[in-house]
Amino acid sequence: MNTPRNSVVLDACGVTDVGCVRQNNEDAFLVRSDLPLFLVADGVGGAAAGEIASRLFCESCAHEFASFLEWSTDYSALLRRSFTNANRAILEYTRDHPETKGMACTAEVLTFVGNDYYLGHVGDSRAYLIRNRQITQITKDHSFVQEQLDLGLIDQEEAKTHWLRNAIYKAVGQTEDLDIDIVTGRVMSGDLFLLCSDGLSDMLDNGNILKILATPIGLDMRVQSLIDEAKRNGGRDNVTAVVCEIDKITLSQGLTGLAKRLIGVTN
Protein backbone atom coordinates (compact mmCIF):
# COMPACT_ATOMS: atom_id res chain seq x y z
CA MET A 1 0.00 0.00 0.00
CA ASN A 2 1.54 3.35 -1.06
CA THR A 3 1.49 6.15 1.48
CA PRO A 4 0.85 9.91 1.18
CA ARG A 5 3.68 12.07 -0.21
CA ASN A 6 4.33 13.72 3.14
CA SER A 7 4.71 10.47 5.07
CA VAL A 8 8.11 8.92 5.85
CA VAL A 9 6.79 5.50 4.86
CA LEU A 10 7.55 4.56 1.27
CA ASP A 11 5.61 1.32 1.31
CA ALA A 12 3.88 -0.98 3.78
CA CYS A 13 2.48 -4.48 3.50
CA GLY A 14 0.86 -7.03 5.80
CA VAL A 15 0.10 -10.73 5.43
CA THR A 16 -1.49 -13.25 7.80
CA ASP A 17 -1.80 -17.02 7.46
CA VAL A 18 -3.40 -19.73 9.58
CA GLY A 19 -0.18 -21.76 9.46
CA CYS A 20 0.21 -25.52 9.15
CA VAL A 21 -1.28 -26.77 12.43
CA ARG A 22 -4.02 -24.49 13.72
CA GLN A 23 -7.60 -24.72 12.48
CA ASN A 24 -8.44 -21.01 12.82
CA ASN A 25 -6.52 -17.75 12.62
CA GLU A 26 -6.47 -15.70 15.83
CA ASP A 27 -4.05 -13.10 14.42
CA ALA A 28 -5.10 -9.76 12.96
CA PHE A 29 -3.28 -6.83 11.41
CA LEU A 30 -3.85 -3.33 10.11
CA VAL A 31 -1.98 -1.38 7.45
CA ARG A 32 -3.51 2.11 7.51
CA SER A 33 -1.03 4.44 5.83
CA ASP A 34 -3.61 7.23 5.86
CA LEU A 35 -3.57 7.53 9.67
CA PRO A 36 -0.66 6.33 9.78
CA LEU A 37 -1.24 3.17 11.81
CA PHE A 38 0.44 -0.21 11.49
CA LEU A 39 -0.29 -3.04 13.92
CA VAL A 40 -0.21 -6.76 14.57
CA ALA A 41 -2.38 -8.45 17.20
CA ASP A 42 -2.18 -12.11 18.22
CA GLY A 43 -5.25 -13.52 19.93
CA VAL A 44 -4.86 -15.45 23.18
CA GLY A 45 -7.42 -17.87 24.51
CA GLY A 46 -8.00 -20.51 21.85
CA ALA A 47 -11.51 -21.78 22.47
CA ALA A 48 -12.10 -18.57 24.43
CA ALA A 49 -12.20 -16.62 21.14
CA GLY A 50 -8.75 -15.08 20.78
CA GLU A 51 -9.66 -13.98 17.26
CA ILE A 52 -12.39 -11.74 18.71
CA ALA A 53 -9.87 -10.08 21.03
CA SER A 54 -7.46 -9.32 18.18
CA ARG A 55 -10.28 -7.97 16.00
CA LEU A 56 -11.57 -5.74 18.80
CA PHE A 57 -8.04 -4.45 19.35
CA CYS A 58 -7.71 -3.48 15.67
CA GLU A 59 -11.08 -1.77 15.58
CA SER A 60 -10.46 0.18 18.79
CA CYS A 61 -6.99 1.38 17.73
CA ALA A 62 -8.25 2.46 14.30
CA HIS A 63 -10.99 4.48 15.98
CA GLU A 64 -8.50 6.19 18.32
CA PHE A 65 -6.12 7.12 15.51
CA ALA A 66 -8.92 8.33 13.24
CA SER A 67 -10.23 10.54 16.05
CA PHE A 68 -6.83 11.95 17.03
CA LEU A 69 -6.51 15.74 16.88
CA GLU A 70 -3.69 16.72 14.56
CA TRP A 71 -2.62 19.71 16.67
CA SER A 72 -1.68 17.44 19.58
CA THR A 73 1.92 16.25 19.74
CA ASP A 74 1.75 13.65 22.51
CA TYR A 75 1.94 10.48 20.45
CA SER A 76 3.05 8.33 23.37
CA ALA A 77 -0.22 9.32 25.03
CA LEU A 78 -2.09 8.36 21.86
CA LEU A 79 -0.53 4.89 21.99
CA ARG A 80 -1.33 4.49 25.69
CA ARG A 81 -4.92 5.59 25.13
CA SER A 82 -5.26 3.21 22.19
CA PHE A 83 -4.10 0.25 24.26
CA THR A 84 -6.14 1.30 27.31
CA ASN A 85 -9.39 1.67 25.38
CA ALA A 86 -8.81 -1.58 23.49
CA ASN A 87 -8.16 -3.29 26.82
CA ARG A 88 -11.45 -1.92 28.13
CA ALA A 89 -13.33 -3.01 24.99
CA ILE A 90 -12.09 -6.59 25.29
CA LEU A 91 -12.92 -6.79 29.00
CA GLU A 92 -16.41 -5.37 28.38
CA TYR A 93 -17.01 -7.91 25.61
CA THR A 94 -15.97 -10.70 27.95
CA ARG A 95 -18.36 -9.49 30.64
CA ASP A 96 -21.20 -9.43 28.10
CA HIS A 97 -20.21 -12.83 26.65
CA PRO A 98 -19.03 -15.03 29.56
CA GLU A 99 -18.22 -17.89 27.19
CA THR A 100 -15.24 -15.83 25.95
CA LYS A 101 -13.69 -15.40 29.40
CA GLY A 102 -9.93 -15.69 29.11
CA MET A 103 -9.59 -14.14 25.68
CA ALA A 104 -6.92 -11.46 25.21
CA CYS A 105 -4.26 -10.51 22.67
CA THR A 106 -0.66 -9.46 22.35
CA ALA A 107 -0.02 -6.43 20.17
CA GLU A 108 2.45 -4.18 18.38
CA VAL A 109 1.28 -0.69 17.29
CA LEU A 110 3.56 1.52 15.20
CA THR A 111 3.16 5.09 13.95
CA PHE A 112 5.46 7.67 12.38
CA VAL A 113 5.59 11.38 13.20
CA GLY A 114 8.03 13.68 11.46
CA ASN A 115 11.29 11.75 11.43
CA ASP A 116 10.43 9.76 14.57
CA TYR A 117 8.72 6.45 15.18
CA TYR A 118 6.51 5.53 18.13
CA LEU A 119 5.84 1.92 19.03
CA GLY A 120 3.53 0.41 21.64
CA HIS A 121 4.17 -3.18 22.76
CA VAL A 122 2.43 -5.76 24.95
CA GLY A 123 3.10 -9.51 25.04
CA ASP A 124 5.38 -11.68 22.93
CA SER A 125 4.61 -10.38 19.48
CA ARG A 126 7.70 -8.53 18.31
CA ALA A 127 9.02 -5.50 16.44
CA TYR A 128 12.33 -5.47 14.59
CA LEU A 129 14.31 -2.66 12.97
CA ILE A 130 16.41 -3.51 9.92
CA ARG A 131 19.00 -0.78 9.29
CA ASN A 132 22.28 -0.83 7.37
CA ARG A 133 21.98 -4.59 6.78
CA GLN A 134 21.63 -5.28 10.50
CA ILE A 135 18.54 -6.47 12.38
CA THR A 136 17.65 -5.42 15.91
CA GLN A 137 14.74 -6.60 18.03
CA ILE A 138 13.38 -3.35 19.51
CA THR A 139 10.86 -4.95 21.86
CA LYS A 140 11.33 -7.29 24.81
CA ASP A 141 8.95 -10.22 25.25
CA HIS A 142 6.65 -10.10 28.26
CA SER A 143 7.22 -13.80 28.85
CA PHE A 144 8.45 -16.28 31.42
CA VAL A 145 11.35 -17.31 29.18
CA GLN A 146 12.48 -13.69 28.72
CA GLU A 147 12.56 -13.29 32.50
CA GLN A 148 14.70 -16.41 32.76
CA LEU A 149 17.05 -14.99 30.11
CA ASP A 150 17.28 -11.66 31.94
CA LEU A 151 18.18 -13.48 35.16
CA GLY A 152 20.85 -15.52 33.38
CA LEU A 153 19.14 -18.79 34.27
CA ILE A 154 18.95 -19.99 30.65
CA ASP A 155 20.71 -19.05 27.42
CA GLN A 156 19.32 -18.24 23.97
CA GLU A 157 19.60 -21.81 22.73
CA GLU A 158 17.69 -23.15 25.74
CA ALA A 159 15.07 -20.43 25.28
CA LYS A 160 14.28 -21.65 21.76
CA THR A 161 13.07 -25.04 23.01
CA HIS A 162 11.95 -24.21 26.56
CA TRP A 163 8.66 -25.91 27.38
CA LEU A 164 7.25 -22.60 28.70
CA ARG A 165 8.45 -20.47 25.77
CA ASN A 166 4.87 -19.44 24.94
CA ALA A 167 3.90 -18.50 28.50
CA ILE A 168 3.29 -14.74 28.72
CA TYR A 169 2.53 -12.62 31.78
CA LYS A 170 1.01 -9.61 30.03
CA ALA A 171 -1.69 -9.26 27.35
CA VAL A 172 -4.40 -6.82 26.29
CA GLY A 173 -7.72 -7.80 27.88
CA GLN A 174 -6.18 -9.74 30.76
CA THR A 175 -6.59 -7.26 33.63
CA GLU A 176 -8.15 -3.86 34.29
CA ASP A 177 -4.74 -2.18 34.62
CA LEU A 178 -2.52 -2.48 31.56
CA ASP A 179 1.08 -1.30 31.51
CA ILE A 180 2.54 -1.01 28.02
CA ASP A 181 6.05 -0.54 26.70
CA ILE A 182 6.66 2.56 24.55
CA VAL A 183 9.68 2.54 22.24
CA THR A 184 10.65 5.68 20.31
CA GLY A 185 13.48 6.63 18.02
CA ARG A 186 14.58 8.39 14.86
CA VAL A 187 14.08 6.91 11.43
CA MET A 188 16.64 6.79 8.65
CA SER A 189 16.21 6.48 4.91
CA GLY A 190 15.96 2.82 3.94
CA ASP A 191 14.89 1.56 7.38
CA LEU A 192 12.57 -1.44 7.51
CA PHE A 193 10.26 -2.09 10.46
CA LEU A 194 8.86 -5.59 10.95
CA LEU A 195 5.93 -6.27 13.28
CA CYS A 196 5.12 -9.95 13.69
CA SER A 197 3.30 -12.51 15.79
CA ASP A 198 5.29 -15.19 17.59
CA GLY A 199 4.17 -17.63 14.92
CA LEU A 200 6.80 -16.00 12.72
CA SER A 201 9.55 -15.21 15.25
CA ASP A 202 9.41 -18.76 16.66
CA MET A 203 9.97 -20.21 13.19
CA LEU A 204 12.63 -17.82 11.81
CA ASP A 205 15.86 -16.62 13.39
CA ASN A 206 17.18 -13.11 12.86
CA GLY A 207 19.51 -14.22 10.08
CA ASN A 208 16.68 -15.71 8.04
CA ILE A 209 14.50 -12.63 8.54
CA LEU A 210 17.33 -10.32 7.47
CA LYS A 211 18.16 -12.41 4.41
CA ILE A 212 14.55 -12.43 3.19
CA LEU A 213 13.94 -8.72 3.77
CA ALA A 214 17.22 -7.81 2.02
CA THR A 215 16.18 -9.65 -1.14
CA PRO A 216 15.78 -7.17 -4.07
CA ILE A 217 12.14 -7.94 -4.84
CA GLY A 218 8.88 -6.12 -4.14
CA LEU A 219 7.92 -5.58 -0.52
CA ASP A 220 4.77 -7.67 -0.87
CA MET A 221 6.84 -10.58 -2.16
CA ARG A 222 9.31 -10.25 0.71
CA VAL A 223 6.54 -10.25 3.30
CA GLN A 224 4.94 -13.29 1.68
CA SER A 225 8.34 -15.00 1.67
CA LEU A 226 8.57 -14.51 5.44
CA ILE A 227 5.22 -16.25 5.85
CA ASP A 228 6.14 -19.06 3.45
CA GLU A 229 9.48 -19.71 5.16
CA ALA A 230 7.83 -19.84 8.59
CA LYS A 231 5.41 -22.45 7.25
CA ARG A 232 8.23 -24.45 5.67
CA ASN A 233 9.87 -24.52 9.10
CA GLY A 234 6.76 -26.01 10.69
CA GLY A 235 4.15 -23.24 10.87
CA ARG A 236 3.05 -24.40 14.32
CA ASP A 237 1.05 -21.22 14.97
CA ASN A 238 -0.75 -18.53 13.00
CA VAL A 239 1.81 -16.40 11.14
CA THR A 240 1.47 -12.65 10.65
CA ALA A 241 3.88 -9.96 9.47
CA VAL A 242 3.60 -6.24 8.72
CA VAL A 243 6.60 -4.47 7.17
CA CYS A 244 7.06 -0.71 6.74
CA GLU A 245 9.79 0.63 4.45
CA ILE A 246 11.03 4.18 5.05
CA ASP A 247 11.42 6.68 2.23
CA LYS A 248 13.89 9.52 1.99
CA ILE A 249 13.40 11.96 4.83
CA THR A 250 11.15 14.65 3.36
CA LEU A 251 9.09 14.97 6.47
CA SER A 252 6.05 16.72 7.81
CA GLN A 253 5.03 17.31 11.41
CA GLY A 254 2.15 15.48 13.01
CA LEU A 255 -0.10 12.71 11.83
CA THR A 256 -1.08 13.25 8.19
CA GLY A 257 -4.14 12.42 6.18
CA LEU A 258 -6.35 11.76 9.18
CA ALA A 259 -9.30 9.60 8.14
CA LYS A 260 -12.73 10.39 9.51
CA ARG A 261 -14.13 6.96 8.86
CA LEU A 262 -12.89 3.41 9.30
CA ILE A 263 -11.95 1.43 6.25
CA GLY A 264 -12.09 -1.94 8.02
CA VAL A 265 -10.08 -4.58 9.77
CA THR A 266 -7.96 -7.24 8.11
CA ASN A 267 -7.71 -10.47 10.08
Solvent accessible surface area in square Angstrom, and as a share of the most:
residue,aa,sasa,rsa
1,M,125,0.56
2,N,127,0.65
3,T,24,0.14
4,P,49,0.31
5,R,235,0.86
6,N,70,0.36
7,S,13,0.08
8,V,5,0.03
9,V,2,0.01
10,L,87,0.43
11,D,35,0.18
12,A,0,0.00
13,C,23,0.14
14,G,16,0.16
15,V,29,0.17
16,T,32,0.18
17,D,33,0.17
18,V,54,0.31
19,G,10,0.09
20,C,75,0.45
21,V,86,0.50
22,R,109,0.40
23,Q,172,0.77
24,N,71,0.37
25,N,38,0.20
26,E,8,0.04
27,D,2,0.01
28,A,0,0.00
29,F,17,0.07
30,L,4,0.02
31,V,18,0.10
32,R,8,0.03
33,S,3,0.02
34,D,37,0.19
35,L,0,0.00
36,P,4,0.03
37,L,0,0.00
38,F,0,0.00
39,L,0,0.00
40,V,0,0.00
41,A,0,0.00
42,D,14,0.07
43,G,6,0.06
44,V,47,0.27
45,G,32,0.31
46,G,40,0.39
47,A,114,0.88
48,A,17,0.13
49,A,13,0.10
50,G,0,0.00
51,E,61,0.27
52,I,32,0.16
53,A,0,0.00
54,S,0,0.00
55,R,77,0.28
56,L,26,0.13
57,F,0,0.00
58,C,0,0.00
59,E,59,0.27
60,S,18,0.12
61,C,0,0.00
62,A,2,0.02
63,H,103,0.46
64,E,21,0.10
65,F,0,0.00
66,A,8,0.06
67,S,62,0.40
68,F,10,0.04
69,L,96,0.48
70,E,90,0.40
71,W,195,0.69
72,S,27,0.17
73,T,109,0.64
74,D,79,0.41
75,Y,6,0.02
76,S,30,0.20
77,A,37,0.29
78,L,0,0.00
79,L,0,0.00
80,R,110,0.40
81,R,98,0.36
82,S,0,0.00
83,F,1,0.00
84,T,60,0.35
85,N,36,0.19
86,A,0,0.00
87,N,4,0.02
88,R,118,0.43
89,A,31,0.24
90,I,0,0.00
91,L,25,0.12
92,E,77,0.35
93,Y,53,0.20
94,T,21,0.12
95,R,141,0.51
96,D,106,0.55
97,H,66,0.29
98,P,96,0.60
99,E,128,0.57
100,T,7,0.04
101,K,161,0.68
102,G,52,0.50
103,M,2,0.01
104,A,2,0.02
105,C,0,0.00
106,T,1,0.01
107,A,0,0.00
108,E,0,0.00
109,V,0,0.00
110,L,1,0.00
111,T,0,0.00
112,F,9,0.04
113,V,12,0.07
114,G,8,0.08
115,N,40,0.20
116,D,35,0.18
117,Y,13,0.05
118,Y,40,0.15
119,L,0,0.00
120,G,0,0.00
121,H,1,0.00
122,V,0,0.00
123,G,0,0.00
124,D,13,0.07
125,S,0,0.00
126,R,55,0.20
127,A,1,0.00
128,Y,2,0.01
129,L,17,0.09
130,I,12,0.06
131,R,63,0.23
132,N,116,0.59
133,R,194,0.71
134,Q,128,0.57
135,I,29,0.15
136,T,74,0.43
137,Q,59,0.26
138,I,32,0.16
139,T,11,0.07
140,K,110,0.46
141,D,13,0.07
142,H,11,0.05
143,S,4,0.03
144,F,71,0.30
145,V,11,0.06
146,Q,30,0.14
147,E,78,0.35
148,Q,31,0.14
149,L,35,0.18
150,D,83,0.43
151,L,126,0.63
152,G,62,0.60
153,L,114,0.57
154,I,28,0.14
155,D,77,0.40
156,Q,121,0.54
157,E,117,0.52
158,E,91,0.41
159,A,12,0.09
160,K,117,0.50
161,T,107,0.62
162,H,36,0.16
163,W,204,0.72
164,L,52,0.26
165,R,77,0.28
166,N,85,0.44
167,A,37,0.29
168,I,37,0.19
169,Y,111,0.42
170,K,35,0.15
171,A,2,0.01
172,V,0,0.00
173,G,7,0.07
174,Q,88,0.39
175,T,77,0.45
176,E,123,0.55
177,D,128,0.66
178,L,36,0.18
179,D,94,0.48
180,I,12,0.06
181,D,48,0.25
182,I,42,0.21
183,V,37,0.21
184,T,72,0.42
185,G,25,0.24
186,R,145,0.53
187,V,9,0.05
188,M,90,0.40
189,S,67,0.43
190,G,50,0.48
191,D,1,0.01
192,L,12,0.06
193,F,1,0.00
194,L,0,0.00
195,L,0,0.00
196,C,0,0.00
197,S,0,0.00
198,D,14,0.07
199,G,1,0.01
200,L,0,0.00
201,S,14,0.09
202,D,63,0.33
203,M,20,0.09
204,L,6,0.03
205,D,76,0.39
206,N,64,0.33
207,G,47,0.46
208,N,55,0.28
209,I,0,0.00
210,L,40,0.20
211,K,153,0.65
212,I,25,0.13
213,L,2,0.01
214,A,53,0.41
215,T,50,0.29
216,P,133,0.84
217,I,63,0.32
218,G,37,0.36
219,L,8,0.04
220,D,87,0.45
221,M,111,0.49
222,R,25,0.09
223,V,0,0.00
224,Q,72,0.32
225,S,35,0.22
226,L,0,0.00
227,I,0,0.00
228,D,49,0.25
229,E,42,0.19
230,A,0,0.00
231,K,64,0.27
232,R,169,0.62
233,N,66,0.34
234,G,31,0.30
235,G,0,0.00
236,R,116,0.42
237,D,28,0.14
238,N,2,0.01
239,V,0,0.00
240,T,0,0.00
241,A,0,0.00
242,V,0,0.00
243,V,0,0.00
244,C,0,0.00
245,E,35,0.16
246,I,4,0.02
247,D,50,0.26
248,K,149,0.63
249,I,69,0.35
250,T,98,0.57
251,L,52,0.26
252,S,30,0.19
253,Q,151,0.67
254,G,13,0.12
255,L,0,0.00
256,T,13,0.07
257,G,51,0.49
258,L,34,0.17
259,A,18,0.14
260,K,162,0.69
261,R,175,0.64
262,L,79,0.39
263,I,115,0.58
264,G,37,0.36
265,V,46,0.27
266,T,65,0.38
267,N,85,0.44
